[in-house]
Amino acid sequence: MIATVAAAVEGLASAAPANVSGLKILVSGASIAGPALALWLARYGASVTVVEKAPTLRAGVHVTFAGTAPRTFDLVVGADGIHSNVRRLAFGPGHVRFLGHYYALADLDIDGEGVTYNEPGRMVAVGGPKAQTFFVFASPELSYDRYDADQQKKLLIDAYRGGGWRIPEILAKVPPSPDFYLDSISRVHIDDYAKGRVVLLGDAAYGNTLGGFGTGLAVVGAYVLAGELHRAGNDHLAAFRRYTELMRGYAKVNKNGNAGAFLAPRTKRGIRMRNLVFRRAALFGAMMWLTDRFATSIDLPEY
Ligand SMILES: Cc1cc2nc3c(=O)[nH]c(=O)nc-3n(C[C@H](O)[C@H](O)[C@H](O)COP(=O)(O)OP(=O)(O)OC[C@H]3O[C@@H](n4cnc5c(N)ncnc54)[C@H](O)[C@@H]3O)c2cc1C
């Protein structure tokens, strides 16, 4: 994975005009933010390596990998999601606040198209756009192994035990499911997105698991970070400062939403109120208008 992505990106870099030329930049994470940043940095002439599933980062920017020799980079970008390893290594543990709900995605082969069922504190959607089966449930914070799918399946089954509608049928299909993912709905809290030569981007810096705008933030963040590095030449500290200033204000769009509370309200009344928003065109329109307003509340510089 390292070689494939790095070769592709380095190919792009060599074809581009050299502006941030000479800078060797490691981007950890190849989902939304990482590749978007790599594309812009490569266009500006930087030498970019993107890794997916890198193991440990040592102090500074001397990097060790699981299957290849250590290398040294000028800058390291943590675009490795809400549970960022780069953030943990460079900024220490913490920074992620649990918001009171969990979600799970599973491919369970259940009949049904775009049907959502709610009861207080629990939601199941079948045949929706996110996954074949999508669960959101309220819970106290749970302690579990993030890499143990069987343990997580058990947590999910416990959380939905006694549920109505087709929940018993759905739960029966959970244990053998090969494609299963469970995580908390959480938000990242960090004041400064950079430390020395390490900078955070996308969910790693301002993620809010299901806030509805994480992809937009990741792409805008990538554009701004690459543009500021390009503009500042080799002064990465000035670039990181300006990136943090610009994105800190804009990322507020992600700070107040809690999709868990919206998708799986804890009370019957909460479910009724939520449904009202969808039924009344004016309320839904107002929600969309507000979302649009927040999403466009940044004056993007031309770099
Ligand atoms: C169920 C669900 C629905 C969503 N719906 C929407 C939506 O409708 N609209 C929207 O805008 N946003 C939505 N989001 C949020 C959106 O997916 C994220 O905000 C977005 O993916 C963030 O992109 P990212 O690149 O910063 O991080 P991520 O997408 O989390 O990617 C991080 C990448 O880093 C990799 N990685 C992790 N650890 C390491 C490591 N140690 N070394 C190297 N690589 C590593 C991961 O494998 C992954 O590829 C949704 C999220 C979820 C969970």
The ligand as a MOL file (V3000), in Angstrom:
LIG
                    3D

  0  0  0     0  0            999 V3000
M  V30 BEGIN CTAB
M  V30 COUNTS 53 58 0 0 0
M  V30 BEGIN ATOM
M  V30 1 C -21.4300 6.0160 9.2230 0
M  V30 2 C -20.8310 7.3290 8.8080 0
M  V30 3 C -21.5090 8.1490 7.9440 0
M  V30 4 C -20.9750 9.3700 7.5630 0
M  V30 5 N -21.6670 10.1730 6.7060 0
M  V30 6 C -21.1510 11.3450 6.3270 0
M  V30 7 C -21.8680 12.1840 5.4230 0
M  V30 8 O -22.9660 11.8630 4.9860 0
M  V30 9 N -21.2760 13.3620 5.0500 0
M  V30 10 C -20.0670 13.7200 5.5180 0
M  V30 11 O -19.5640 14.7900 5.1380 0
M  V30 12 N -19.3700 12.9650 6.3840 0
M  V30 13 C -19.8850 11.7860 6.7980 0
M  V30 14 N -19.1950 10.9940 7.6740 0
M  V30 15 C -17.9000 11.4740 8.1870 0
M  V30 16 C -16.8080 11.2470 7.1600 0
M  V30 17 O -16.7680 9.8790 6.8030 0
M  V30 18 C -15.4550 11.6610 7.7810 0
M  V30 19 O -15.5490 12.9570 8.3070 0
M  V30 20 C -14.3640 11.6220 6.7340 0
M  V30 21 O -14.2060 10.3030 6.2430 0
M  V30 22 C -13.0480 12.1100 7.3310 0
M  V30 23 O -12.0230 11.8430 6.4250 0
M  V30 24 P -10.5300 11.6580 6.9460 0
M  V30 25 O -9.7420 11.3510 5.7320 0
M  V30 26 O -10.1500 12.8220 7.7870 0
M  V30 27 O -10.5630 10.4180 7.9610 0
M  V30 28 P -11.0450 8.9170 7.7250 0
M  V30 29 O -12.0380 8.8090 6.6430 0
M  V30 30 O -11.3950 8.3760 9.0630 0
M  V30 31 O -9.7400 8.1800 7.1900 0
M  V30 32 C -8.6300 7.9170 7.9770 0
M  V30 33 C -7.7470 6.9400 7.2070 0
M  V30 34 O -6.5530 6.7300 7.9600 0
M  V30 35 C -6.2570 5.3470 7.9760 0
M  V30 36 N -5.4770 5.0650 9.1720 0
M  V30 37 C -5.9240 4.9070 10.4210 0
M  V30 38 N -4.9030 4.6620 11.2430 0
M  V30 39 C -3.7980 4.6930 10.4870 0
M  V30 40 C -2.4140 4.5280 10.7700 0
M  V30 41 N -1.9840 4.2480 12.0010 0
M  V30 42 N -1.5460 4.6640 9.7510 0
M  V30 43 C -1.9620 4.9150 8.4920 0
M  V30 44 N -3.2430 5.0610 8.1780 0
M  V30 45 C -4.1470 4.9550 9.1620 0
M  V30 46 C -7.6090 4.6620 7.9600 0
M  V30 47 O -7.5190 3.3350 7.5320 0
M  V30 48 C -8.3800 5.5570 6.9990 0
M  V30 49 O -8.2240 5.1770 5.6740 0
M  V30 50 C -19.7150 9.7770 8.0820 0
M  V30 51 C -19.0240 8.9450 8.9760 0
M  V30 52 C -19.5770 7.7360 9.3290 0
M  V30 53 C -18.8150 6.8630 10.2880 0
M  V30 END ATOM
M  V30 BEGIN BOND
M  V30 1 1 1 2
M  V30 2 1 2 3
M  V30 3 2 2 52
M  V30 4 2 3 4
M  V30 5 1 4 5
M  V30 6 1 4 50
M  V30 7 2 5 6
M  V30 8 1 6 7
M  V30 9 1 6 13
M  V30 10 2 7 8
M  V30 11 1 7 9
M  V30 12 1 9 10
M  V30 13 2 10 11
M  V30 14 1 10 12
M  V30 15 2 12 13
M  V30 16 1 13 14
M  V30 17 1 14 15
M  V30 18 1 14 50
M  V30 19 1 15 16
M  V30 20 1 16 17
M  V30 21 1 16 18
M  V30 22 1 18 19
M  V30 23 1 18 20
M  V30 24 1 20 21
M  V30 25 1 20 22
M  V30 26 1 22 23
M  V30 27 1 23 24
M  V30 28 2 24 25
M  V30 29 1 24 26
M  V30 30 1 24 27
M  V30 31 1 27 28
M  V30 32 2 28 29
M  V30 33 1 28 30
M  V30 34 1 28 31
M  V30 35 1 31 32
M  V30 36 1 32 33
M  V30 37 1 33 34
M  V30 38 1 33 48
M  V30 39 1 34 35
M  V30 40 1 35 36
M  V30 41 1 35 46
M  V30 42 1 36 37
M  V30 43 1 36 45
M  V30 44 2 37 38
M  V30 45 1 38 39
M  V30 46 1 39 40
M  V30 47 2 39 45
M  V30 48 1 40 41
M  V30 49 2 40 42
M  V30 50 1 42 43
M  V30 51 2 43 44
M  V30 52 1 44 45
M  V30 53 1 46 47
M  V30 54 1 46 48
M  V30 55 1 48 49
M  V30 56 2 50 51
M  V30 57 1 51 52
M  V30 58 1 52 53
M  V30 END BOND
M  V30 END CTAB
M  END
